[in-house]
């Protein structure tokens, strides 16, 4: 097990199986020393963990739950990277994180939601987990997912 996986285990987490694509793409692709993941949904054991728009209204996914779902997306992105490089200790830097939040029109807390992914990457990769980031509100995501996260990492 890698040091990254050890740190995740200390948090009570483990790298899941790579989520199967829901369309015509691969979970991750290496180009040179960079690995790009496709957008990862909050899949757990092959099923979407939640659906709907993020907001504070009745029947919406609350921001705290959405933040946890962003963490799940990041775990799935880590799994996609591992599927390409094998050993997560080969990651020298998380370069970029892009997070999409299916948002109620009145919701403006996208950065707080995507912190779920950013904070997990920091805990998992330490200093190499510090990254550039975008957090974007969108009208809808695939399968009505509330959150989607993609990452780019550098490897040795």
C-alpha positions, -999 to 999 in steps of 0.1 A, spaced: 0 0 0 12 35 -8 18 63 17 -12 81 2 -34 50 9 -20 48 44 -30 85 50 -65 77 36 -68 47 59 -60 69 89 -91 90 79 -112 58 77 -112 59 39 -99 36 11 -94 39 -26 -125 24 -43 -126 5 -75 -125 27 -105 -160 40 -114 -172 27 -147 -177 54 -173 -213 64 -180 -205 72 -217 -178 70 -243 -146 80 -224 -119 66 -201 -116 73 -164 -81 88 -167 -54 93 -194 -17 99 -191 0 124 -213 37 129 -205 41 134 -168 5 145 -164 -26 124 -156 -60 139 -165 -91 123 -150 -125 125 -165 -152 141 -144 -159 118 -114 -194 116 -100 -201 107 -63 -204 70 -71 -203 45 -42 -202 7 -50 -215 14 -85 -244 37 -76 -248 74 -74 -248 84 -37 -273 112 -42 -291 132 -69 -305 167 -72 -296 203 -70 -275 218 -42 -291 245 -22 -309 252 11 -345 247 -1 -369 218 6 -358 186 -13 -324 200 -23 -290 185 -14 -277 206 15 -243 221 12 -227 199 39 -239 168 22 -227 181 -11 -192 187 4 -191 151 15 -201 141 -20 -173 162 -34 -150 141 -12 -164 110 -27 -158 124 -62 -121 131 -52 -117 95 -39 -130 83 -73 -106 106 -91 -77 92 -69 -89 57 -80 -88 67 -116 -53 80 -112 -42 48 -95 -57 29 -124 -33 46 -147 -1 49 -126 -4 19 -102 14 35 -73 -1 67 -59 33 76 -44 43 85 -80 21 116 -78 44 145 -73 17 173 -74 -20 177 -77 -19 204 -103 -56 214 -109 -90 205 -96 -122 215 -114 -154 210 -95 -189 214 -108 -219 218 -86 -255 214 -99 -269 244 -82 -302 259 -73 -301 294 -90 -299 311 -56 -270 290 -43 -236 307 -44 -216 284 -21 -199 263 -48 -163 269 -34 -174 255 0 -188 224 -16 -157 217 -37 -136 222 -5 -146 186 2 -125 175 -27 -96 200 -20 -94 192 16 -92 154 10 -66 158 -17 -45 179 8 -48 152 35 -41 124 11 -11 139 -7 3 164 19 22 193 3 18 177 -31 -20 181 -27 -19 219 -29 -35 228 -62 -51 254 -85 -89 251 -86 -121 262 -102 -156 257 -86 -184 262 -110 -222 262 -106 -241 244 -134 -277 238 -142 -275 200 -143 -249 172 -143 -249 137 -157 -274 113 -140 -287 143 -120 -256 141 -98 -252 171 -74 -214 173 -78 -186 163 -103 -149 166 -98 -119 162 -122 -83 165 -114 -49 168 -131 -18 154 -114 19 153 -122 38 121 -117 74 111 -116 
